[in-house]
Amino acid sequence: MATHIELVHLFGEDNVINLDVNASLKRGIPAEDAKLLAEVGLPTFVDVLFTLKVQGLPKVFTVVPVESGDESVRIFILGSPTDSPEIRYFLDLKRRYVVLLSTGPHGPQAEIVNHSLDDFIEFLYRISLHKENTAEATVEERRRGAHDLHKALAERDPMAFSAPDTWWSMVLNALKQ
């Protein structure tokens, strides 16, 4: 599990944001996730993968009620990929999954990307660390490192790699190129 210190070391102190645990609890964030957001935090920017600087609605850190079939759920907006303003990462406050929601021309499409917020933060951290550690490596060294990272992350959150076209499968396959 990535720590706040590790996030700050990798991304810089000004590029990690922590939320107030009490404010998060009041908004209905599950206690474990509220604590994680307060003590570990989120990076503000991970090239291509994640940003807190979203364009349009819904805004980051808002709680949004969503009707899903026969069920009403509340979601907490976490951010978006850096080049896709129509896509949002959110935390399902009932099931505690992190989901990627696209509102493109084919209508809303959702994919569970991580089993937990903890896994999501770990994935952002580990992929960024891999990129930093292999910046000057040979192509073969980067591929080997990406293969090892894929294996480690798949062991941590098998759901994230349940099919070859899942979000994280595509990200890790791109790192192997």
N, C-alpha and C positions, 0 to 999 in steps of 0.2 A: 504494500500500500504506500503510495506516494505521500510524503509529509509536506506540511507547509514550507518547511526549510528547503526541501528538495525542489518544490515548485519555484520558490524565490531564487534559489541558486541557478536554476535552468532558465527561467523567464525574466528574472529581475524583479526587484521589490515593487516597482510601480506597475508591474504587469501581472499581478496576482491580486484578486479581490476576495475579501472575506465579508460574509454577510453577518448581521447581528442575529445571534441564535434566538433571542426572545422575539424579535420582530418576525423571524421566519416561523417560529412556533405559532404565533398569533395568526399568521396567514394560512395555517393548516399544513405546513411542511412537516412530514413525519420527523419525530425527534432525532432519530439516527442521521437523517439527511440534513436537518437543521444544524446539528453538531458538526457534521462533515463540512458544510459550507462555511461555518464559522471558524473552525479550527484548521482546516486544510485550505479551503478556498478553491477558486477556479482561475485558470489563466485567462487573461483578457483577450489573447490572440494566439492562435496556433495556425501557422500558414496553411491555407486551403481548408483545414479541418474545422476550425472553430473561431468565432469572435463574439464578443459581447456587444460590439458596435453594430447592431442590426438596423436595417432600414425598414420603415413601414411598421405595420401592426401584425401581430401583437409584440409589444416591447419586452425586452429582457426583464426578468424577475417579476413578471405579473402572473397572477393566478387567474386562469380562464376556465369558466365552466364549459364543458363540451358534451353534446348529446351524441351518444354512440349506440345506435340501435335502440334497445329497450333500456339502456343504462345512461345515467348522467354521471360524468366524472369531472374532476377538477384537475387541471394540469398547471405546472409551474414552468414558465418559459426560461430556458437556460441560455440560449444563444442561437447562432446559425453557422453554417459553413461560411467561409470568408467571401466566396464569390457567388453565393446563391441567396439573394434577399427573400425569395419566396419559400425558403425552407427554414424550419425551426427545429431545434432540439428542445424537448420538454421532458419533464419528470412527471410521470403519472402518479399522482398523489395517493391513489388507492393501492396500486400494484407495485409501485416504486421502480418501475422500469424506466429507462431513458429511451425515448422514442424520437425518431426523425420524421417530421411531417412536412410533406411537400404539398403546396397548393397550386400546382401547375395547371396547364391547359386541360389535362385529363381528369381534373377533379382532385380532391384530397386523397393522398396516399400516405399511409403510415407504415413505418418499419421499426420494430423494437431493435435498437442497436446495442443495448447493454442491459444485463439483468439487474444492475443497480447503479446508483450514482457513483458509488465507490469505484466500480469497474470503469465507468465512463472517464472519470478523472485519471485513473491509472492508465487507461489506453492513451489519452492525450499526452500524459507525461512520458510514458515509455516510447511512444512513436517519436516525440520531439527529441528525447534523449538519444534515440537511435540515429536520427538525422544529424544531430550535433556530433555524436561520436564517430560517425562514418563520413563526415563531410570531406575529409581528405583521404579516404580509403579507396582502394581499387574497386572496380565494378564487382569483381568476384567477392571481395570482402564485404561489400555492402549487401550483396545478394545473400551471402551466408548469414550475415547479421539479421537481415530481414526474415529469412527462413526461421532462424532461432527465435526471433521476436514473435513471429506468427505462432509458432508452436507454444511458446510460453503464454501468450494472450489467449489462445484457444483452450489451454488447460484451465486458465483462470475463469473464462466466461465462454463455455462452449456454445451458448445460444448465439453469440455474436458471429459465429462462423458456421451456422447451421446449414447454409447453402453457399454455393460459389458466388452468388450475386448479392450477398448481403453487403451492407455499407463497409464494414471492417474487412471483409474478404477482399473487396475491390481495392481498398486503401493499401492493405498489406501486399496484394499482388502487384500494385503499382510500385511499391518500394523494392520489389524483387527485380524490377526491369533494369 
